[in-house]
Amino acid sequence: MNSNYWYRIALQQYIADPKNSNYNFNLGRFYEDIGQTASAVSFYIRTTEFGNDDLLTYEALLRISLCFQKQTCRVFMLKGILLRAIALFPNRPEAYFLLSRIYEQNKDWQEAYAWAVLGEDKFGKIVTTEDRLKTDVEYPGAYGFTFEKAVAGWWVGLYDESLHLFRCLHKNSSLSPLYVQAVKNNLNSLPNRNVFIQYDESLYERLKYKFPGSFFIQKNFSQSYQDMFVLTIFNGKRCGKYVEIGCAGPGSGNNTTLLEQNFEWSGTSLDIDQNCVNEFNSVRVNKAICADATKIEFKVLLKEENYDYLQLDCDPPIVTMEILLRIPFETHKFGVITFEHDYYISPDSRARERSREYLTSQGYILCVSDIGCNKYNSYEDWWVHPDLVDAKIIEKMRDNSDRVKRGDDYMLNR
């Protein structure tokens, strides 16, 4: 049957009983479907005026807001309509979501974020058992609040949280195709803000452990204080020895630059990228080797039995795990190991769980778990060997809590 038939039926019902809220709603829906939103609104308003069914009144208010949104009405008008709907049914999620979305589309970021947080807190952890509405009011489900929170959060300066939420949404199999594409678009367009967290001399008084020589450090180079951690564990040791697998560049982001420049450490660095190795060797005293660490014979490379520091940082984490299994732990020990498991981007690789089982079996102690550049994205574990490290320092620095730790929050008194 065509739309004209349904229109005649709806119109006849309305003429027979013009104050019937259901007939007014049905006629409003017909006009909305054919794009005549002004006429639709008039019948939805009549629905709210003549109805005794609060749920239908609630739905009519939502439909009025959707019609006005298509007419690009001012946000204060839409806000008033949706607040009335919330007052009518404060325990239904649809109006909360639509209000957050309207603020987001109007670029009122703080308001959008606040309503998304409120909605997520109120409805995000429950499965709704509310009566179903007659029509689709564009509420996608609880993940809609998370999406609005992620979008608005970016614009209020919560960059790390925003990216984290979009990554969580990306893994959510229940998203509609529209939201799947929107999440992908945001992840592709938003910059990765896994920035370096650097130490400088102004932070000296806040160091959790002031090791010998720390007073003279003007800045560090590691992404998340790895170099400061190594020096802390070894109490500012000079002339230490390291093995750096996956060295990348020679300066910012490198874990051994500070050790070499300020504390006279020596060691061997490896990377599979010849360009990185060339740059590294043009700057650093201790040279790097271009090699595939999944194929190298470490018993030949490692000249001594004990080393102070071993870095394992390759991509993807399954490769780092493969390299870890090639290290001859039966003949060699390392005081500190930093293992990059990249859990936040590759949880399915199980590199974090496998590395923890393996290193624990080799006698190592997980000193710090789940280091990250922010409080959401866990990417690395820090290990120590009790035979080579002072037990009192281990006790002071150990943190195996489940939370993700920013390197600076962990190393400083925060």
Backbone hydrogen bonds, N-H to C=O, Kabsch-Sander energy under -0.5 kcal/mol:
donor,donor_aa,acceptor,acceptor_aa,energy
5,Y,2,N,-0.6
6,W,2,N,-1.3
7,Y,3,S,-2.5
8,R,4,N,-2.5
9,I,5,Y,-2.3
10,A,6,W,-2.7
11,L,7,Y,-2.9
12,Q,8,R,-2.7
13,Q,9,I,-2.3
14,Y,10,A,-2.2
15,I,11,L,-2.8
16,A,12,Q,-2.0
17,D,13,Q,-1.6
20,N,17,D,-1.9
21,S,19,K,-0.6
24,N,20,N,-2.2
25,F,21,S,-2.4
26,N,22,N,-2.6
27,L,23,Y,-2.0
28,G,24,N,-2.4
29,R,25,F,-2.5
30,F,26,N,-1.8
31,Y,27,L,-2.2
32,E,28,G,-2.2
33,D,29,R,-2.3
34,I,30,F,-1.4
35,G,32,E,-1.5
36,Q,31,Y,-2.4
37,T,35,G,-1.3
40,A,36,Q,-2.1
41,V,37,T,-2.7
42,S,38,A,-1.6
43,F,39,S,-1.5
44,Y,40,A,-2.2
45,I,41,V,-2.7
46,R,42,S,-1.7
47,T,43,F,-1.7
48,T,44,Y,-1.8
49,E,45,I,-1.8
50,F,46,R,-2.5
51,G,47,T,-1.3
54,D,52,N,-0.9
57,T,53,D,-2.2
58,Y,54,D,-2.7
59,E,55,L,-2.3
60,A,56,L,-2.5
61,L,57,T,-2.1
62,L,58,Y,-1.9
63,R,59,E,-2.3
64,I,60,A,-2.4
65,S,61,L,-2.2
66,L,62,L,-2.0
67,C,63,R,-2.4
68,F,64,I,-2.8
69,Q,65,S,-2.1
70,K,66,L,-1.6
71,Q,67,C,-1.3
72,T,69,Q,-1.4
73,C,68,F,-2.3
77,M,74,R,-0.9
78,L,74,R,-1.5
79,K,75,V,-3.0
80,G,76,F,-1.9
81,I,77,M,-1.8
82,L,78,L,-2.5
83,L,79,K,-2.5
84,R,80,G,-1.8
85,A,81,I,-1.7
86,I,82,L,-2.5
87,A,83,L,-2.4
88,L,84,R,-1.6
89,F,85,A,-2.4
92,R,89,F,-1.6
97,F,93,P,-2.2
98,L,94,E,-2.5
99,L,95,A,-2.2
100,S,96,Y,-2.2
101,R,97,F,-2.7
102,I,98,L,-2.2
103,Y,99,L,-2.1
104,E,100,S,-2.3
105,Q,101,R,-2.9
106,N,102,I,-1.6
107,K,104,E,-1.4
108,D,103,Y,-2.9
109,W,107,K,-1.3
112,A,108,D,-2.5
113,Y,109,W,-2.9
114,A,110,Q,-2.5
115,W,111,E,-2.4
116,A,112,A,-2.0
117,V,113,Y,-2.7
118,L,114,A,-2.3
119,G,115,W,-2.7
120,E,116,A,-2.9
121,D,117,V,-2.6
122,K,118,L,-2.0
123,F,119,G,-2.9
124,G,120,E,-2.2
126,I,123,F,-1.0
128,T,126,I,-0.7
137,V,135,T,-0.7
144,G,141,G,-2.4
145,F,142,A,-1.2
146,T,142,A,-1.0
147,F,143,Y,-2.4
148,E,144,G,-2.4
149,K,145,F,-2.6
150,A,146,T,-2.3
151,V,147,F,-2.5
152,A,148,E,-2.7
153,G,149,K,-2.2
154,W,150,A,-1.4
155,W,151,V,-0.9
156,V,152,A,-1.0
156,V,153,G,-0.6
157,G,154,W,-1.1
158,L,153,G,-2.6
159,Y,157,G,-1.3
162,S,158,L,-2.5
163,L,159,Y,-2.4
164,H,160,D,-2.3
165,L,161,E,-2.7
166,F,162,S,-2.3
167,R,163,L,-2.2
168,C,164,H,-2.2
169,L,165,L,-2.6
170,H,166,F,-2.1
171,K,167,R,-0.9
171,K,168,C,-0.7
172,N,169,L,-1.4
173,S,171,K,-0.7
175,L,172,N,-1.2
180,V,176,S,-2.6
181,Q,177,P,-2.1
182,A,178,L,-1.8
183,V,179,Y,-2.8
184,K,180,V,-2.1
185,N,181,Q,-2.6
186,N,182,A,-2.0
187,L,183,V,-2.5
188,N,184,K,-2.1
189,S,185,N,-1.6
190,L,186,N,-2.7
193,R,191,P,-0.6
195,V,193,R,-2.4
197,I,223,Q,-2.7
198,Q,196,F,-0.7
201,E,218,Q,-1.4
203,L,200,D,-2.4
204,Y,201,E,-1.5
206,R,203,L,-1.5
207,L,204,Y,-1.8
208,K,411,M,-2.8
211,F,209,Y,-1.2
214,S,211,F,-2.3
216,F,213,G,-1.0
217,I,214,S,-1.3
218,Q,216,F,-0.6
220,N,199,Y,-1.3
229,F,225,Y,-2.2
230,V,226,Q,-2.4
231,L,227,D,-2.1
232,T,228,M,-2.1
233,I,229,F,-2.8
234,F,230,V,-1.8
235,N,232,T,-1.7
236,G,231,L,-3.6
237,K,234,F,-0.5
239,C,263,F,-2.7
242,Y,266,S,-1.7
243,V,309,Y,-2.4
244,E,268,T,-3.0
245,I,243,V,-0.7
245,I,311,Q,-2.1
246,G,244,E,-0.7
246,G,270,L,-2.3
247,C,270,L,-2.3
253,G,221,F,-3.6
254,N,251,G,-2.4
260,E,256,T,-2.4
261,Q,257,T,-2.9
262,N,258,L,-2.4
263,F,258,L,-0.8
263,F,259,L,-0.9
264,E,260,E,-0.8
265,W,259,L,-2.1
266,S,240,G,-2.3
268,T,242,Y,-1.6
269,S,287,K,-1.1
270,L,244,E,-3.0
271,D,289,I,-2.0
274,Q,272,I,-0.7
277,V,273,D,-2.0
278,N,274,Q,-2.7
279,E,275,N,-2.2
280,F,276,C,-2.7
281,N,277,V,-2.8
282,S,278,N,-1.1
283,V,279,E,-0.6
283,V,280,F,-1.3
284,R,280,F,-2.8
287,K,285,V,-0.5
289,I,269,S,-2.9
291,A,271,D,-1.5
291,A,289,I,-0.8
293,A,291,A,-0.8
295,K,292,D,-2.1
296,I,292,D,-1.2
298,F,296,I,-0.9
300,V,297,E,-1.0
301,L,297,E,-1.8
302,L,298,F,-2.9
303,K,301,L,-0.9
307,Y,333,K,-2.6
308,D,241,K,-1.3
309,Y,241,K,-1.7
310,L,336,V,-2.7
311,Q,243,V,-2.7
312,L,338,T,-2.6
313,D,245,I,-2.1
319,V,316,P,-1.6
320,T,316,P,-1.3
321,M,317,P,-2.3
322,E,318,I,-1.7
323,I,319,V,-2.3
324,L,320,T,-2.3
325,L,321,M,-1.8
326,R,322,E,-0.5
326,R,323,I,-1.3
327,I,323,I,-0.7
327,I,324,L,-1.2
329,F,327,I,-2.2
331,T,328,P,-1.8
332,H,328,P,-1.6
333,K,305,E,-2.2
335,G,307,Y,-2.1
336,V,308,D,-2.0
337,I,383,W,-2.0
338,T,310,L,-2.0
339,F,337,I,-0.6
339,F,381,D,-2.5
340,E,312,L,-2.4
340,E,338,T,-0.5
341,H,339,F,-0.8
341,H,379,Y,-0.9
342,D,379,Y,-2.1
344,Y,378,S,-2.2
345,I,342,D,-1.2
346,S,342,D,-2.2
349,S,346,S,-1.2
350,R,347,P,-1.2
354,R,350,R,-2.8
355,S,351,A,-2.3
356,R,352,R,-1.9
357,E,353,E,-2.2
358,Y,354,R,-2.4
359,L,355,S,-2.9
360,T,356,R,-1.8
361,S,357,E,-1.6
362,Q,358,Y,-1.0
363,G,360,T,-1.5
364,Y,359,L,-2.4
365,I,384,V,-3.3
367,C,365,I,-1.1
367,C,382,W,-1.5
368,V,382,W,-2.2
369,S,399,D,-1.8
371,I,380,E,-3.4
372,G,405,K,-2.6
373,C,377,N,-0.5
378,S,376,Y,-0.9
379,Y,371,I,-3.1
380,E,371,I,-1.3
381,D,339,F,-2.4
382,W,368,V,-3.1
383,W,337,I,-3.3
384,V,365,I,-2.3
385,H,335,G,-1.9
388,L,385,H,-1.7
389,V,385,H,-0.9
390,D,233,I,-0.5
394,I,390,D,-2.0
395,E,391,A,-2.4
396,K,392,K,-1.7
397,M,393,I,-2.2
398,R,394,I,-1.5
399,D,367,C,-3.4
405,K,370,D,-2.6
406,R,404,V,-0.5
407,G,372,G,-1.0
410,Y,406,R,-2.4
411,M,407,G,-2.3
412,L,408,D,-2.2
413,N,206,R,-2.9
414,R,409,D,-0.8
414,R,412,L,-2.0
